[in-house]
Amino acid sequence: MYNNKEYDVIIIGGSYAGLSAAMTLGRSLRNVLVIDSGKPCNAQTPHTHNVITLDGETPASIIEKAKEQVLKYETIHFYNGLVNEVRGNNKAFEVYTATGEMFKCSKLLFATGINDIIPDIEGYAECWGISVLHCPYCHGYEVQNANIGILGNGEFGFEQCKMLSNWSKTITLFTNGKSELSPDQSAKLKNHNIEIVEKEIHSLRHSNGQLKEIVFFDRSAKEIDAIFVRTNFKQHSNIPQTMGCRLTDEGYIFIEDSQQTSVEGIYVAGDNCTFYRAVSGAMAAGTKAAAFINKALIEESF
Ligand SMILES: Cc1cc2nc3c(=O)[nH]c(=O)nc-3n(C[C@H](O)[C@H](O)[C@H](O)COP(=O)(O)OP(=O)(O)OC[C@H]3O[C@@H](n4cnc5c(N)ncnc54)[C@H](O)[C@@H]3O)c2cc1C
């Protein structure tokens, strides 16, 4: 139905950043196609927090409501599918889907997010977003005064203990191997009654993702309600890189203040280009990228 059709903008990724951009572009009378493969990073978390008007809602219900509002703008079209290749350059991009369709556009926005790399610890994947948590601002309130673990070592482990001490006074640091903390850091943690456990972790015992115990290779175990972690990540889509978009040393897509990448006509928004990871941040970035895209289109045609 849409094949070969030409759009002002194609947005790849139709989650928080992509749909926010779509709304701004719809309100700017732009012809837009949003293509989304339906795999947002927070899908497993039961409730989203720290987003005004949406606090406590499920990720799926937020997306559903957003889509309903965005698709009321008649120039916005939504396509469920995976983009696997993009060719061309500014004013003349071609976007190819995994099922063989091709769409054309003047400007491209990648709102493709990142993929967390889940470590090979039994039970970790099941607990991810439920009781294995990445962000105290998203989930700290719900585990206030609980028996909290930090999985981390060295500077990160120390800093997370300090941070989470704001939410609970019962904290254990699991270094999963020999501690890399300085004597000073270890002493500070001890002063705050934070235990350091160096044993190697075998698995997480849980019930439907709710953590019960951390089990070690020596078969001992420690009861814990939730752990905070920092996962490694990779870009959810490597197409921006194949198009020549520069990455930062940390692995995010480099952006100008306008959200444009190092390649003219290609913009990005959301988790793929920032360390600051939040639904509200992704929405703001999508809105901003869309405004700059619209401005560029006006500049080119006026
Ligand atoms: C477990 C977890 C819980 C979280 N909880 C909270 C919370 O409570 N509060 C909060 O503010 N933040 C929370 N966050 C952070 C928040 O979810 C992210 O900041 C937000 O999802 C980023 O939005 P995004 O649009 O950039 O990317 P995503 O939401 O990850 O969406 C990217 C979209 O792009 C699509 N896509 C990728 N590649 C392609 C392609 N090639 N073709 C088509 N589509 C593609 C994907 O399918 C996906 O739908 C949480 C994150 C995680 C991981």
The ligand as an SDF file (V2000), in Angstrom:
LIG
                    3D

 53 58  0  0  0  0  0  0  0  0999 V2000
   13.9460   -2.2390   32.0180 C   0  0  0  0  0  0  0  0  0  0  0  0
   13.8010   -0.7470   31.8280 C   0  0  0  0  0  0  0  0  0  0  0  0
   12.9010   -0.0350   32.6090 C   0  0  0  0  0  0  0  0  0  0  0  0
   12.7840    1.3450   32.4400 C   0  0  0  0  0  0  0  0  0  0  0  0
   11.9250    2.0440   33.2340 N   0  0  0  0  0  0  0  0  0  0  0  0
   11.7860    3.3800   33.0620 C   0  0  0  0  0  0  0  0  0  0  0  0
   10.8830    4.1330   33.8830 C   0  0  0  0  0  0  0  0  0  0  0  0
   10.2130    3.5960   34.7700 O   0  0  0  0  0  0  0  0  0  0  0  0
   10.8230    5.4800   33.6630 N   0  0  0  0  0  0  0  0  0  0  0  0
   11.5510    6.1220   32.7120 C   0  0  0  0  0  0  0  0  0  0  0  0
   11.4370    7.3330   32.5510 O   0  0  0  0  0  0  0  0  0  0  0  0
   12.4060    5.4130   31.9130 N   0  0  0  0  0  0  0  0  0  0  0  0
   12.5300    4.0780   32.0710 C   0  0  0  0  0  0  0  0  0  0  0  0
   13.3950    3.3740   31.2760 N   0  0  0  0  0  0  0  0  0  0  0  0
   14.1160    4.0880   30.1890 C   0  0  0  0  0  0  0  0  0  0  0  0
   13.1910    4.2430   28.9790 C   0  0  0  0  0  0  0  0  0  0  0  0
   12.5000    3.0490   28.7640 O   0  0  0  0  0  0  0  0  0  0  0  0
   14.0080    4.6230   27.7450 C   0  0  0  0  0  0  0  0  0  0  0  0
   14.7060    5.8290   28.0180 O   0  0  0  0  0  0  0  0  0  0  0  0
   13.0890    4.8000   26.5320 C   0  0  0  0  0  0  0  0  0  0  0  0
   12.4330    3.5920   26.2230 O   0  0  0  0  0  0  0  0  0  0  0  0
   13.8780    5.2790   25.3210 C   0  0  0  0  0  0  0  0  0  0  0  0
   12.9830    5.4830   24.2590 O   0  0  0  0  0  0  0  0  0  0  0  0
   13.4710    5.3570   22.7520 P   0  0  0  0  0  0  0  0  0  0  0  0
   12.2810    5.7360   21.9320 O   0  0  0  0  0  0  0  0  0  0  0  0
   14.7420    6.0780   22.5620 O   0  0  0  0  0  0  0  0  0  0  0  0
   13.8420    3.8100   22.5440 O   0  0  0  0  0  0  0  0  0  0  0  0
   12.9960    2.4860   22.7590 P   0  0  0  0  0  0  0  0  0  0  0  0
   11.8700    2.7230   23.6970 O   0  0  0  0  0  0  0  0  0  0  0  0
   13.9570    1.4060   23.1150 O   0  0  0  0  0  0  0  0  0  0  0  0
   12.3440    2.2010   21.3340 O   0  0  0  0  0  0  0  0  0  0  0  0
   13.1180    1.9900   20.1750 C   0  0  0  0  0  0  0  0  0  0  0  0
   12.1610    1.4720   19.1200 C   0  0  0  0  0  0  0  0  0  0  0  0
   12.8480    1.4040   17.8630 O   0  0  0  0  0  0  0  0  0  0  0  0
   12.4930    0.1950   17.2110 C   0  0  0  0  0  0  0  0  0  0  0  0
   13.5500   -0.1490   16.2510 N   0  0  0  0  0  0  0  0  0  0  0  0
   14.8780   -0.3280   16.4920 C   0  0  0  0  0  0  0  0  0  0  0  0
   15.5260   -0.6280   15.3510 N   0  0  0  0  0  0  0  0  0  0  0  0
   14.5900   -0.6460   14.3620 C   0  0  0  0  0  0  0  0  0  0  0  0
   14.6290   -0.9180   12.9660 C   0  0  0  0  0  0  0  0  0  0  0  0
   15.7750   -1.2060   12.3450 N   0  0  0  0  0  0  0  0  0  0  0  0
   13.4700   -0.8730   12.2700 N   0  0  0  0  0  0  0  0  0  0  0  0
   12.2860   -0.5640   12.8870 C   0  0  0  0  0  0  0  0  0  0  0  0
   12.1910   -0.3080   14.2040 N   0  0  0  0  0  0  0  0  0  0  0  0
   13.3360   -0.3460   14.9240 C   0  0  0  0  0  0  0  0  0  0  0  0
   12.3490   -0.8050   18.3560 C   0  0  0  0  0  0  0  0  0  0  0  0
   11.5780   -1.9320   17.9950 O   0  0  0  0  0  0  0  0  0  0  0  0
   11.6660    0.0610   19.4180 C   0  0  0  0  0  0  0  0  0  0  0  0
   10.2490    0.0030   19.3320 O   0  0  0  0  0  0  0  0  0  0  0  0
   13.5390    2.0020   31.4350 C   0  0  0  0  0  0  0  0  0  0  0  0
   14.4410    1.2770   30.6470 C   0  0  0  0  0  0  0  0  0  0  0  0
   14.5850   -0.0830   30.8430 C   0  0  0  0  0  0  0  0  0  0  0  0
   15.5530   -0.8490   29.9990 C   0  0  0  0  0  0  0  0  0  0  0  0
  1  2  1  0
  2  3  1  0
  2 52  2  0
  3  4  2  0
  4  5  1  0
  4 50  1  0
  5  6  2  0
  6  7  1  0
  6 13  1  0
  7  8  2  0
  7  9  1  0
  9 10  1  0
 10 11  2  0
 10 12  1  0
 12 13  2  0
 13 14  1  0
 14 15  1  0
 14 50  1  0
 15 16  1  0
 16 17  1  0
 16 18  1  0
 18 19  1  0
 18 20  1  0
 20 21  1  0
 20 22  1  0
 22 23  1  0
 23 24  1  0
 24 25  2  0
 24 26  1  0
 24 27  1  0
 27 28  1  0
 28 29  2  0
 28 30  1  0
 28 31  1  0
 31 32  1  0
 32 33  1  0
 33 34  1  0
 33 48  1  0
 34 35  1  0
 35 36  1  0
 35 46  1  0
 36 37  1  0
 36 45  1  0
 37 38  2  0
 38 39  1  0
 39 40  1  0
 39 45  2  0
 40 41  1  0
 40 42  2  0
 42 43  1  0
 43 44  2  0
 44 45  1  0
 46 47  1  0
 46 48  1  0
 48 49  1  0
 50 51  2  0
 51 52  1  0
 52 53  1  0
M  END
$$$$
